[in-house]
Amino acid sequence: MAERDLIERVVAGLGRRGDRLLVGPGDDAAVVRADALAVTSTDTTVLGVHLPPDGHPRVTPEVVGHRAMATALSDLAAMGVAPGEAYVALTAPPAWDDARLEGLVRGAEAVAAATGTTIAGGDVSAGPGLVVTVTVVGWAASEAELLRRDGARPGWSVGVTGVLGGSATGLALLTDPRLAGADVPAPCPPAEAEALIERYLRPTPLVALGRRLRAAGAVAAIDLSDGVATDADHLARRSRVRIDVDVDALPRQAGVDAVAAALGADAARTAAEGGEDFELLVAAPPAAREALAALGVRWVGTVHDAGGAPGARLLRDGAPRPWRGWEHGA
């Protein structure tokens, strides 16, 4: 199919939400009615890097599209803003025919529809491997509506939403030869194993929850893409404070302990280091603890004066653990 015909078929499957988008896909540029502040983030998914290589039976085009859109929107969730538009740029190898590309866009559009996001434009080009770059734009009326990484203060509490470790153990179930072989017994019940795999393949961007957390009194936040061990450190350094995290207080997804045991790993360490759960880590003053707990936040740490050495400490029984999550460029 010619590029123009492919784009027309893709555009026909996209929805428009709200009245912000004035000119969408099909013109030279998108035209959007703006609010006071645009909150913009870009995220890239490379097949074989951020997902298993092409040909893995669980990595369908819809999964690739879902994951690319969800990981981009998670940054808006951490900022506490409503999503508006997304722009999707596809670089596709020859093996990715029109049907597979349409499936990818369907996966992205399903996440966009679930979050109230409009795919407003993008680009398609050929290349040696599949690369999906998604730029998302959220909107806010004022700076006071934003969650930021630099807002944590001494005396505050640190908490996490949801449960952790699921994505890392789901990836292990898909790819680790100690677990992924057909003749290897499952380390946990099938339903738990499937939930862990789905947690990795199809994460949920918590955009609505991010806004509710902000309204309930959260002041600083970060999405857990690189793992608590790294992301808590990012938050602490930007806020120029020390954050102490009790690793045994980190809530773990069902099945994580069993998979960690099968791999000879520490389950608490898996929850602390394993990235891509895309939950939110928040910092809030004491007055907001009760309201945030009612939204599902579990308190796992405290904020202290940095004493000239900002950063996060992972503690077990009061002793620091030298654990680290994903470090870009490492």
MIVEX-559921 format. One record per residue: residue in one letter; y negated, x, z of N, C-alpha, C, O in turn. Coordinates in steps of 0.05 Angstrom, whole numbers, plus 5000, padded with zeros to 4 digits. Atoms other than C-alpha are relative to their C-alpha. Layout:
<bamis>
type,nyy,nxx,nzz,cayy,caxx,cazz,cyy,cxx,czz,oyy,oxx,ozz
a,Y,X,Z,Y,X,Z,Y,X,Z,Y,X,Z
...
</bamis>
This chain:
<bamis>
type,nyy,nxx,nzz,cayy,caxx,cazz,cyy,cxx,czz,oyy,oxx,ozz
m,5024,5017,5000,5000,5000,5000,4975,5018,5000,4974,5038,5014
a,5025,4985,5000,4930,5025,4984,4986,4998,5027,4990,4978,5042
e,5014,4999,4974,4886,5044,5044,4984,4974,5004,4984,4963,5026
r,5017,5023,4996,4839,4986,5031,5017,4975,5006,5010,4959,5023
d,4983,5022,4995,4896,4936,5028,5012,5001,5029,5014,4980,5042
l,4990,4997,4973,4926,4964,5092,4979,4992,5021,4985,4977,5040
i,5022,5006,4981,4859,4959,5128,4995,4970,5001,4991,4958,5022
e,5005,5029,5001,4850,4887,5105,5022,4985,5015,5017,4966,5029
r,4978,5013,4985,4919,4868,5132,4998,5005,5030,5003,4987,5046
v,5003,4994,4971,4905,4903,5198,4977,4983,5011,4981,4971,5032
v,5023,5015,4991,4837,4870,5205,5007,4970,5003,4997,4957,5022
a,4993,5028,4998,4867,4802,5192,5015,4993,5025,5015,4970,5034
g,4985,5005,4976,4910,4810,5254,4984,5005,5026,4995,5003,5048
l,5016,4994,4976,4853,4828,5301,4983,4976,5008,4975,4960,4992
g,5016,5021,4989,4816,4780,5346,4972,5009,5008,4968,5032,5015
r,5027,4995,4989,4743,4775,5365,4997,4984,5025,5004,4961,5027
r,5003,5012,4974,4726,4760,5437,4971,5000,5009,4959,5021,5011
g,5028,5002,4992,4659,4735,5460,4981,5002,4976,4990,5002,4953
d,5019,5000,5021,4595,4739,5420,4985,5027,4998,4964,5028,4985
r,5014,4974,5001,4577,4813,5429,5001,5013,4973,4982,5025,4964
l,4996,4987,5026,4605,4837,5363,4987,4985,4978,4994,4962,4972
l,5014,5013,5022,4558,4821,5306,5012,5007,4973,5015,4990,4955
v,4987,4991,5025,4590,4863,5250,5024,5017,5009,5020,5037,5023
g,4976,4987,4992,4662,4886,5258,5013,5015,4977,5000,5024,4959
p,4986,4985,5020,4716,4920,5217,4996,4989,4972,4994,4965,4968
g,5004,5008,5027,4705,4919,5142,4973,5009,4989,4969,5010,4965
d,5026,4989,5008,4633,4945,5141,5000,5030,5005,5019,5041,5015
d,5002,4972,4996,4608,5016,5144,4999,5008,5030,5006,5030,5037
a,5002,4995,4972,4596,5011,5219,5000,4974,5015,4994,4953,5004
a,5001,5024,4983,4603,4962,5276,4972,4996,5011,4958,5016,5016
v,5026,5007,4988,4542,4926,5303,5006,4983,5024,5019,4962,5023
v,4993,5012,4975,4545,4906,5376,4975,4993,5015,4956,5009,5017
r,5022,5008,4982,4497,4867,5420,5004,5014,5027,5025,5009,5040
a,4996,4983,4977,4486,4914,5479,4990,4988,5026,4972,4971,5026
d,5012,5004,4973,4476,4907,5554,4984,5024,5007,4980,5042,4990
a,5018,4978,4992,4434,4955,5594,5014,5027,4998,5002,5046,4988
l,4985,4975,5000,4488,5009,5601,5026,4998,4984,5041,4980,4988
a,4974,4998,5014,4544,5029,5554,5016,5021,5014,5007,5043,5019
v,4981,4982,4987,4604,5062,5588,5022,5007,4980,5037,4989,4973
t,4984,4993,5023,4643,5101,5536,5020,5022,5008,5014,5041,5022
s,4980,4980,4995,4708,5140,5539,5018,5001,4975,5022,4982,4961
t,4982,4995,5022,4755,5170,5487,5026,5012,5010,5026,5030,5026
d,4974,4990,4992,4829,5183,5494,5018,5003,4976,5017,4986,4958
t,4983,4994,5024,4879,5214,5445,5029,5000,5009,5036,5012,5029
t,4971,4999,4997,4954,5202,5441,5012,5014,4976,5008,5006,4953
v,4986,4985,5021,4996,5251,5402,5030,4996,5003,5041,5003,5024
l,4971,5005,4999,5067,5232,5386,5014,5027,5002,5009,5045,4986
g,4987,4975,4995,5112,5287,5412,4987,5017,5022,4998,5037,5031
v,5014,4987,4978,5061,5308,5465,4997,4980,5023,5007,4985,5045
h,5004,5020,4980,5041,5246,5503,5023,4979,5001,5025,4964,5020
l,4976,5016,5002,5104,5209,5482,5023,5017,4989,5017,5038,4976
p,4978,4984,5013,5174,5234,5462,4996,5000,4970,4982,4984,4959
p,5003,4997,5029,5180,5256,5390,5008,4976,4984,5024,4959,4994
d,4993,5021,5018,5185,5209,5332,5030,4999,4996,5043,5019,4994
g,4971,5004,5003,5255,5180,5326,5013,4992,5026,5036,4983,5025
h,4988,5009,4975,5267,5166,5400,5002,4969,4999,4983,4956,4991
p,4996,5029,5003,5296,5095,5402,4982,4982,5015,4977,4960,5008
r,5018,5017,4984,5249,5070,5456,4971,5003,4992,4954,4987,5001
v,5028,4996,5007,5186,5096,5424,4995,4986,4973,4995,4998,4952
t,5005,5016,5024,5171,5040,5375,4970,5002,4993,4954,5010,5010
p,5028,5000,5007,5105,5033,5337,4983,4983,5020,4961,4991,5027
e,5015,5016,4981,5085,4977,5385,4995,5014,5026,4974,5011,5038
v,5003,4985,4976,5097,5022,5444,4977,5021,4997,4961,5024,5015
v,5021,4980,5004,5052,5076,5414,4973,4987,5001,4955,4997,5013
g,5026,5014,5000,4996,5027,5401,4993,4990,5028,4970,4992,5036
h,5005,5010,4973,5003,4995,5470,4990,5023,5018,4970,5021,5031
r,5006,4978,4981,5002,5062,5506,4972,5013,4993,4957,5020,5011
a,5026,4987,5008,4943,5090,5466,4977,4983,5009,4957,4993,5020
m,5022,5017,4992,4900,5029,5480,4998,4999,5031,4976,4999,5042
a,5000,5002,4971,4921,5023,5553,4989,5024,5014,4974,5022,5033
t,5009,4976,4987,4908,5095,5571,4970,5004,4997,4956,5014,5015
a,5029,4998,5004,4838,5092,5541,4986,4980,5018,4966,4987,5031
l,5013,5021,4984,4821,5027,5577,5001,5006,5030,4985,4996,5045
s,4998,4993,4971,4844,5056,5644,4975,5014,5010,4968,5011,5033
d,5025,4987,4991,4781,5099,5645,4978,4980,5006,4963,4984,5024
l,5019,5021,4994,4739,5036,5642,5007,4986,5026,4989,4978,5042
a,4992,5012,4975,4780,5007,5699,4990,5017,5023,4980,5006,5043
a,5009,4982,4979,4763,5068,5741,4969,4999,5004,4959,5006,5025
m,5029,5002,4998,4689,5057,5726,4991,4973,5011,4967,4969,5017
g,5007,5026,4990,4692,4985,5749,4984,4982,4982,4970,4964,4991
v,5016,5015,5019,4663,4956,5686,5018,4982,4982,5042,4987,4979
a,4986,5017,5018,4682,4901,5638,5003,5013,4973,4983,5024,4963
p,4998,4988,5026,4711,4926,5572,4987,4983,4979,4985,4958,4981
g,5012,5014,5022,4676,4908,5508,5015,5004,4974,5029,4987,4965
e,4989,4994,5026,4698,4942,5445,5018,5025,5000,5015,5043,5018
a,4984,4976,5004,4750,4993,5422,5000,5007,4971,4998,4990,4953
y,5000,4989,5027,4751,5037,5360,5024,5018,4998,5028,5037,5013
v,4974,4988,5003,4818,5062,5336,5002,5017,4975,4999,5007,4953
a,4997,4981,5022,4827,5124,5292,5029,5009,4998,5039,5020,5018
l,4972,4993,5003,4897,5135,5264,5002,5023,4980,4991,5023,4958
t,4991,4980,5018,4923,5199,5233,5031,4998,4998,5045,5001,5018
a,4971,5007,5003,4992,5184,5203,5014,5019,4981,5003,5026,4960
p,4984,4984,5018,5046,5228,5173,5014,4982,4979,5013,4958,4982
p,4988,5016,5022,5083,5206,5110,5022,4981,5010,5026,4960,4998
a,4978,5017,4990,5142,5178,5151,4990,4974,5011,5006,4955,5014
w,5011,5025,4988,5096,5126,5181,4989,4983,4977,4966,4986,4969
d,5008,5017,5022,5094,5073,5127,4982,4977,5011,4976,4976,5034
d,5019,5022,4993,5049,5011,5126,5011,4982,5022,4997,4974,5040
a,4988,5018,4980,5098,4969,5167,4998,5012,5028,4992,4998,5047
r,5001,4987,4974,5100,5020,5223,4971,5001,5011,4966,4997,5034
l,5028,4999,4992,5024,5027,5224,4991,4972,5009,4976,4970,5028
e,5007,5027,4992,5016,4952,5227,5012,4993,5027,4999,4980,5044
g,4988,5004,4974,5065,4951,5286,4984,5014,5022,4980,5003,5044
l,5017,4985,4981,5023,5004,5321,4975,4984,5007,4968,4981,5030
v,5025,5015,4995,4960,4963,5312,5006,4974,5016,4990,4966,5033
r,4993,5024,4984,4996,4900,5338,5003,5007,5029,4994,4992,5047
g,4997,4992,4972,5014,4938,5401,4973,5005,5013,4969,4997,5036
a,5027,4996,4989,4942,4960,5411,4985,4974,5003,4971,4970,5023
e,5015,5025,4999,4915,4891,5396,5011,4982,5023,4995,4967,5035
a,4989,5016,4978,4962,4859,5447,4987,5008,5027,4980,4991,5043
v,5013,4990,4976,4932,4903,5502,4970,4992,4999,4959,4984,5020
a,5028,5008,5002,4861,4890,5476,4997,4970,5007,4979,4963,5021
a,5002,5028,4994,4874,4815,5478,5003,4994,5029,4989,4977,5040
a,4994,5005,4971,4902,4818,5549,4976,5008,5017,4974,4997,5040
t,5021,4990,4983,4840,4854,5574,4972,4990,4991,4952,4998,5003
g,5026,5010,5010,4785,4818,5534,4985,5020,4984,4961,5019,4982
t,5013,4979,5016,4772,4878,5489,5002,4992,4971,5022,4981,4962
t,5000,5004,5029,4753,4872,5416,5003,5026,4985,4987,5045,4989
i,4998,4976,5017,4778,4925,5367,4980,4996,4978,4983,4979,4960
a,5024,5005,5017,4713,4932,5329,4999,5019,4976,4981,5015,4959
g,5001,4982,5023,4729,4988,5280,5019,5023,5004,5034,5023,5023
g,4982,4977,4999,4765,5052,5266,5003,5014,4974,4985,5012,4956
d,4996,4984,5024,4794,5097,5213,5029,5005,4996,5044,5006,5016
v,4972,4992,5007,4860,5114,5178,4999,5023,4982,4985,5023,4961
s,4998,4976,5018,4877,5182,5149,5028,5011,5001,5043,5004,5019
a,4974,4987,5001,4938,5223,5130,4999,5027,5015,4978,5040,5015
g,4999,4975,4986,4961,5283,5170,5029,5008,5005,5047,4992,4998
p,4973,4990,4996,5022,5324,5191,5015,4986,5022,5039,4987,5023
g,4987,5013,4977,5035,5284,5255,4984,4976,5008,4961,4973,5000
l,5014,5024,4992,5018,5218,5287,4981,5006,5023,4989,5016,5044
v,5021,4997,4980,4953,5220,5326,4984,4974,5001,4975,4963,4981
v,5015,5025,4996,4919,5158,5355,4977,5006,5019,4982,5013,5043
t,5023,4996,4983,4848,5166,5382,4986,4973,5004,4978,4960,4985
v,5013,5026,4993,4818,5106,5418,4975,5005,5016,4976,5018,5037
t,5026,4999,4986,4745,5102,5438,4995,4972,5011,4995,4953,4995
v,5005,5026,4988,4730,5046,5487,4971,4999,5011,4961,5020,5021
v,5027,5004,4990,4662,5018,5507,5000,4977,5020,5008,4955,5013
g,5005,5022,4981,4648,4978,5570,4971,4997,5005,4955,5014,4997
w,5029,5007,4997,4583,4947,5592,4994,4993,5029,5010,4981,5043
a,5010,5007,4973,4543,4942,5656,4971,4995,4999,4956,5005,4982
a,5029,5008,4999,4476,4912,5674,4983,5021,5014,4959,5023,5009
s,5016,4980,4985,4456,4969,5721,5019,5021,5010,5043,5018,5010
e,4984,4977,4989,4479,5035,5750,5014,4992,5026,5035,5003,5032
a,4988,5008,4975,4494,4999,5815,5027,4987,4996,5043,4984,5015
e,4974,5013,5006,4553,4964,5781,5023,5020,4995,5045,5012,4991
l,4980,4980,5008,4590,5030,5767,5015,5011,5024,5003,5016,5045
l,4985,4982,4983,4646,5063,5805,4998,5028,4988,5002,5031,4964
r,5003,4973,5011,4637,5138,5799,5017,5019,5017,5025,5012,5040
r,4984,4980,4985,4674,5201,5821,4983,5014,5022,4995,5026,5039
d,5016,4985,4981,4615,5228,5860,4989,4984,5023,4969,4992,5036
g,5011,5017,4980,4606,5172,5910,5014,5001,5027,5005,4987,5046
a,4986,5000,4974,4655,5189,5967,4984,5015,5021,4970,5034,5015
r,5015,4989,4978,4625,5205,6035,5017,5004,5024,5037,4989,5029
p,4985,4995,4976,4651,5235,6100,5002,4975,5018,4983,4960,5021
g,4996,5023,4983,4681,5183,6147,5012,4976,4985,5020,4957,4998
w,4988,5022,5016,4706,5139,6090,5030,5003,4998,5042,5023,5005
s,4971,5000,5004,4777,5120,6074,5006,5002,4970,4990,4995,4953
v,4990,4998,5027,4817,5135,6011,5026,4984,4997,5044,4986,5014
g,4977,5017,5004,4867,5086,5983,5009,5000,4971,4994,5008,4953
v,4990,5002,5027,4910,5073,5922,5010,4971,4996,5018,4957,5015
t,4989,5025,5008,4929,5010,5885,5029,5003,4992,5037,5025,4984
g,4974,5000,5012,5000,4992,5867,5019,5021,5012,5017,5028,5036
v,4980,4981,4992,5059,5040,5871,5000,5023,4981,4992,5021,4958
l,5002,4975,5014,5067,5111,5847,5027,5012,4993,5048,5004,5005
g,4976,4985,5007,5118,5158,5815,5016,4987,4978,5035,4999,4968
g,4983,5014,5019,5145,5106,5767,4999,5012,4972,5020,5014,4959
s,5002,4990,5027,5118,5136,5702,5015,5027,4998,5030,5031,4978
a,4987,4973,5002,5143,5207,5717,5030,4996,5001,5044,5010,4986
t,4971,5004,4999,5212,5182,5736,5010,4984,4975,5033,4989,4966
g,4992,5013,5025,5214,5135,5676,5002,5019,4977,5021,5017,4961
l,4998,4979,5021,5200,5194,5630,5025,5017,5004,5039,5023,4985
a,4976,4985,4994,5256,5232,5665,5025,4985,4991,5044,4996,4979
l,4977,5016,5008,5304,5175,5652,5003,4999,4970,5025,4997,4959
l,5000,5000,5029,5285,5176,5578,5008,5027,4988,5020,5028,4967
t,4998,4974,5013,5287,5251,5566,5015,5022,5015,5024,5041,5002
d,4987,4978,4985,5318,5293,5622,5030,4999,4994,5043,4978,5000
p,4972,5001,5006,5389,5312,5600,5018,4995,5024,5041,4987,5021
r,4985,5006,4976,5412,5306,5672,5002,4970,5005,5019,4962,5021
l,5001,5029,4995,5396,5232,5669,5003,4983,4975,5013,4960,4977
a,5003,5016,5024,5389,5210,5597,5026,4999,4983,5026,4984,4964
g,4976,5001,5016,5459,5223,5571,5016,4974,5003,5015,4961,5024
a,4985,5025,5000,5504,5164,5553,5022,5000,5021,5029,4979,5031
d,4978,4998,4981,5558,5189,5600,4990,5007,5029,5006,5012,5046
v,5012,4994,4973,5510,5201,5659,4997,4973,5015,4983,4956,5005
p,5004,5025,4986,5514,5147,5712,4971,4996,5009,4958,5016,5016
a,5028,5006,4992,5447,5113,5727,4996,5005,5029,5013,4997,5045
p,5005,4994,4972,5417,5138,5792,4990,4976,5017,4990,4977,5041
c,5011,5024,4986,5388,5069,5809,5009,4975,4985,5019,4978,4962
p,4992,5025,5014,5403,4996,5791,4987,4997,4973,4964,5006,4970
p,5011,5002,5027,5392,4979,5718,4972,4987,4999,4955,4996,4983
a,5027,5013,5000,5333,4933,5732,4978,5019,5009,4956,5019,4998
e,5019,4980,4990,5298,4988,5771,4995,5021,4979,4973,5029,4974
a,5003,4980,5021,5312,5039,5717,4983,4990,4977,4966,5005,4967
e,5015,5011,5022,5285,4994,5663,4970,4997,5008,4953,5002,4991
a,5028,5002,4991,5222,4980,5704,4986,5027,5000,4962,5029,4994
l,5011,4973,5000,5211,5055,5712,4994,5009,4971,4972,5020,4966
i,5004,4992,5028,5219,5067,5637,4976,4984,4988,4960,4996,4974
e,5022,5016,5010,5172,5009,5621,4973,5009,5012,4952,5007,4999
r,5025,4990,4987,5121,5037,5670,4989,5024,4985,4965,5027,4982
y,5009,4977,5017,5119,5100,5628,4991,4991,4972,4971,5000,4963
l,5005,5007,5028,5121,5067,5560,4976,4981,4997,4961,4984,4978
r,5020,5021,5003,5075,5008,5572,4983,4997,5025,4986,4977,5040
p,5016,5002,4976,5025,5022,5628,4980,4977,4997,4973,4969,4975
t,5020,5022,5000,4976,4967,5648,4973,5011,5009,4971,5022,5031
p,5027,4992,4991,4902,4983,5649,4988,4980,5019,4987,4956,5013
l,5008,5018,4978,4873,4954,5713,4970,4993,4998,4955,4997,5018
v,5028,5004,5004,4806,4934,5684,4989,4977,5017,4967,4980,5028
a,5009,5022,4984,4800,4867,5720,5000,5008,5030,4981,5001,5045
l,4999,4991,4973,4822,4898,5786,4978,5020,5007,4967,5019,5029
g,5021,4981,4995,4772,4954,5779,4974,4986,5007,4959,4995,5025
r,5025,5015,4994,4715,4903,5778,5002,4987,5027,4982,4986,5042
r,4997,5013,4974,4744,4866,5838,4997,5020,5023,4986,5014,5044
l,5002,4979,4980,4750,4931,5877,4971,5007,5005,4962,5010,5028
r,5029,4994,4998,4677,4947,5863,4986,4978,5016,4970,4984,5033
a,5013,5022,4986,4655,4878,5885,5007,4998,5029,4992,4988,5045
a,4991,5002,4972,4696,4884,5949,4990,5024,5017,4995,5025,5041
g,5012,4978,4984,4661,4949,5969,5009,5028,4994,5000,5047,5006
a,4993,4973,5008,4695,5008,5935,4975,5013,4987,4960,4999,4973
v,5024,4986,5010,4643,5060,5917,5007,5022,4980,4993,5026,4960
a,4991,4979,5018,4681,5117,5884,5029,4995,4991,5044,4983,5006
a,4973,5005,5010,4744,5115,5841,5007,5019,4978,4989,5032,4965
i,4990,4985,5022,4787,5152,5792,5027,4988,4993,5042,4979,5010
d,4973,5010,5007,4848,5129,5752,5020,5023,5002,5014,5046,4997
l,4979,4980,4994,4913,5164,5768,5015,5006,4974,5038,4998,4971
s,4988,4991,5025,4928,5194,5700,5014,5027,5003,5034,5032,4990
d,4989,4973,4996,4942,5265,5724,5015,5003,5026,5025,5025,5032
g,4986,4999,4975,4973,5248,5791,4981,5003,5024,4959,5015,5021
v,5017,4999,4976,4944,5241,5861,4992,5028,5007,4969,5034,5014
a,5005,4972,4993,4950,5316,5873,4976,5012,4985,4961,5027,4997
t,5022,4990,5016,4901,5330,5817,4976,4982,5001,4953,4991,5004
d,5023,5019,5002,4859,5267,5813,4985,4997,5026,4960,4994,5026
a,5014,5000,4974,4843,5266,5888,4982,5024,5002,4960,5023,5013
d,5016,4975,5000,4818,5337,5879,4976,4997,4982,4954,5006,4989
h,5023,5005,5017,4774,5316,5821,4979,4983,5015,4955,4990,5014
l,5019,5017,4986,4743,5261,5863,4986,5015,5023,4962,5012,5026
a,5012,4985,4977,4733,5307,5923,4979,5020,4990,4958,5023,5002
r,5018,4979,5010,4700,5362,5882,4974,4987,4988,4953,4998,4992
r,5024,5013,5010,4653,5314,5846,4983,4989,5022,4958,4988,5019
s,5015,5011,4978,4633,5283,5912,4992,5021,5020,4977,5015,5039
r,5006,4977,4982,4628,5352,5946,5009,4994,5029,4994,4999,5048
v,4988,5006,4974,4674,5330,6003,5029,5011,5001,5038,5022,4981
r,4971,4994,4998,4744,5345,6029,5015,4973,5003,5006,4957,5019
i,4984,5024,4998,4796,5291,6020,5028,5009,5010,5041,5026,4997
d,4973,4995,4990,4860,5293,6062,5018,4976,4993,5011,4953,5000
v,4981,5020,5008,4919,5254,6034,5026,5004,5015,5038,5026,5014
d,4974,5000,4987,4981,5237,6075,5021,4993,4979,5023,4970,4970
v,4982,5004,5023,5036,5246,6022,5022,4980,5007,5032,4966,4989
d,4979,5019,4993,5086,5205,6061,4990,4971,5001,5006,4952,5003
a,5011,5027,5001,5038,5146,6060,4997,4989,4971,4991,4966,4968
l,5003,5008,5028,5037,5144,5984,5022,4979,4993,5046,4986,4996
p,4979,5020,5006,5073,5079,5962,5014,5007,4974,5002,5015,4955
r,4984,4991,5023,5130,5093,5914,5014,4975,4987,5022,4957,5001
q,4987,5021,5015,5158,5048,5860,5030,5000,5006,5042,5021,5010
a,4971,5002,4995,5229,5022,5871,5015,5016,4979,5010,5014,4955
g,4984,4983,5018,5279,5071,5841,4991,5029,5000,5006,5047,4992
v,5010,4972,5001,5235,5133,5848,5016,5017,5019,5023,5040,5011
d,4985,4984,4981,5272,5157,5910,5027,5008,4989,5036,5031,4992
a,4973,4994,5010,5340,5151,5876,4999,5019,4977,5016,5037,4975
v,5002,4981,5023,5317,5186,5812,4993,5028,5010,5004,5047,5001
a,5007,4974,4989,5284,5241,5852,5024,5014,5013,5028,5038,5009
a,4977,4989,4988,5347,5251,5892,5020,5011,4980,5032,5032,4983
a,4981,4992,5022,5389,5255,5828,4991,5026,4987,5007,5041,4977
l,5011,4976,5012,5343,5310,5804,4996,5022,5020,4987,5044,5013
g,5004,4980,4979,5342,5347,5870,4971,5003,5007,4963,5025,5016
a,5029,4999,4995,5268,5331,5879,4992,4985,5025,5007,4968,5035
d,5012,5014,4978,5224,5308,5936,4986,4975,4990,4968,4978,4973
a,5012,5024,5010,5206,5235,5925,4970,4998,5006,4955,4989,4988
a,5029,5001,4994,5139,5241,5960,4985,5019,4982,4962,5013,4973
r,5013,4981,5018,5123,5301,5917,4998,4988,4972,4978,4991,4958
t,5000,5013,5026,5142,5261,5855,4977,4980,4999,4963,4978,4979
a,5022,5020,4999,5093,5206,5876,4973,5014,5000,4953,5003,4989
a,5026,4985,4998,5038,5258,5890,4994,5014,4974,4970,5015,4966
e,5005,4983,5023,5047,5301,5828,5003,4984,4973,4990,4991,4954
g,4994,5014,5024,5073,5251,5777,4976,4985,4989,4964,4968,5004
g,5024,5014,5011,5017,5227,5731,5008,4976,4984,5031,4968,4983
e,4998,5022,5019,5007,5169,5684,5010,4974,5012,5023,4958,4998
d,4995,5026,4989,5018,5113,5733,4976,4981,4994,4979,4957,4993
f,5025,5014,5006,4946,5092,5717,4993,4978,5020,4981,4958,5014
e,5011,5015,4978,4935,5061,5785,4972,5012,5006,4963,5031,4992
l,5027,4991,4993,4867,5071,5817,5000,5011,5029,5011,5000,5047
l,5005,4989,4974,4848,5116,5875,4971,4995,5006,4954,5002,4990
v,5028,5008,4993,4786,5092,5912,4992,5012,5026,5009,5017,5044
a,5011,4992,4975,4741,5115,5967,4980,4978,5008,4965,4968,4992
a,5016,5022,4991,4705,5064,6010,4992,5003,5029,5006,5016,5044
p,5009,4998,4972,4665,5058,6075,5018,4982,5018,5031,4964,5008
p,4983,5015,4982,4699,5029,6137,4996,4969,4998,5015,4954,5000
a,5005,5029,5001,4665,4961,6128,5015,4986,4977,5018,4962,4978
a,4987,5012,5023,4702,4950,6062,5031,5002,5002,5044,4991,4985
r,4971,4996,4999,4773,4968,6086,5015,4974,4999,5035,4972,4984
e,4985,5025,4998,4795,4898,6102,5000,4985,4973,5021,4975,4964
a,5002,5014,5026,4770,4867,6037,5016,5014,4979,5028,5000,4962
l,4986,4985,5020,4800,4922,5995,5031,4998,5005,5046,4996,4986
a,4971,5003,4993,4867,4918,6032,5010,4973,4990,5033,4970,4982
a,4992,5026,5009,4868,4844,6014,5005,4999,4970,5018,4981,4960
l,4995,4998,5028,4866,4865,5941,5023,5019,4993,5028,5024,4970
g,4976,4984,5005,4927,4909,5950,4996,5030,5004,5015,5045,4999
v,5004,4972,4995,4895,4976,5967,5015,5009,5025,5014,4996,5046
r,4987,4988,4977,4938,5019,6013,4986,5026,5007,4982,5043,4990
w,5016,4977,4991,4902,5070,6055,5018,5024,5004,5037,5023,5019
v,4983,4976,5000,4930,5140,6046,4986,5025,5008,4998,5046,5010
g,5015,4975,4993,4875,5188,6066,4973,4995,5010,4964,4972,5013
t,5027,5002,4988,4807,5203,6094,4982,5021,4987,4991,5041,4975
v,5020,4983,5011,4743,5236,6071,4986,5015,5023,4979,5003,5043
h,5012,4983,4980,4713,5294,6110,4978,5017,4988,4976,5020,4964
d,5020,4981,5009,4654,5341,6106,5015,5024,4988,5035,5034,5000
a,4985,4979,5014,4674,5396,6058,4998,5027,5014,5015,5045,5010
g,5003,4974,4988,4648,5453,6100,4998,5023,4980,5006,5046,4986
g,5003,4979,5020,4631,5491,6037,5023,5003,4981,5023,5020,4963
a,4976,4997,5017,4700,5482,6006,5010,4972,4992,5030,4963,5003
p,4991,5027,5008,4706,5415,5971,5027,5001,4985,5034,5021,4973
g,4973,5002,5013,4774,5392,5946,5018,4982,5016,5010,4972,5037
a,4981,5018,4987,4835,5352,5965,5022,5017,5013,5030,5038,5002
r,4976,4987,4988,4891,5372,6013,5022,4979,5002,5017,4956,5010
l,4976,5017,4997,4960,5341,6010,5014,5008,5025,5023,5031,5028
l,4990,4993,4973,4987,5337,6081,5026,4986,5005,5030,4962,4998
r,4976,5012,4989,5056,5325,6110,5002,5010,5028,5004,5034,5033
d,4999,4993,4971,5059,5323,6186,4977,5019,5007,4980,5037,5023
g,5023,4983,4995,4990,5355,6185,4999,5026,4986,4978,5040,4988
a,4999,4974,5013,5011,5415,6144,4994,4997,4970,5006,4979,4958
p,5006,5002,5028,4982,5426,6074,5024,5007,4983,5040,5024,4989
r,4979,4994,5019,5029,5424,6015,4987,5009,4974,4968,4997,4965
p,5013,4989,5024,5012,5466,5953,5009,4986,4974,5017,4999,4955
w,4991,5015,5023,5029,5411,5904,4977,4995,4981,4954,4991,4989
r,5021,5005,5020,4991,5400,5839,5011,4981,4979,5034,4982,4972
g,4994,5018,5022,4991,5346,5786,4995,5014,4974,4994,5039,4972
w,5004,4990,5027,4978,5354,5712,4972,5013,4999,4952,5002,5007
e,5025,4986,5005,4924,5406,5695,4997,5004,4971,5013,5018,4958
h,5004,4997,5029,4896,5402,5625,4994,5029,4993,4978,5042,5005
g,5004,4972,5009,4900,5468,5589,5017,5020,5015,5017,5044,5009
a,4984,4981,4984,4949,5496,5640,5025,5007,4984,5042,5023,4994
</bamis>
